[in-house]
């Protein structure tokens, strides 16, 4: 028998990526990007197995990604702005996005 507060030998797993802030700690995103956008483009890939349908990618990239009737992303144009793509990859709560730079 183990004492309260001692290690039980069980592995603990993180439930979220360490670099993704909690929803309450998110700062508001700018509504217009204007000249802040770079001319670099990248290819967006979605891991459909890992995706749980949070919809953040569609909120960040509304011209390229929409949500289907179940709330999962549908990519209309795989070419995305590299900066916005990196932001979407970084903020995806289940790490289901991947960016290929062209």
Secondary structure, DSSP 8 states (H G I E B T S, - for coil): ---TTS--S-----SS-TTS--GGG-----S--GGGS-S-EEEEEE-TTT-----HHHHH-TTTEEE-TTS-EEES-SEEEHHHHHHHHHH-TT--EEEEE-
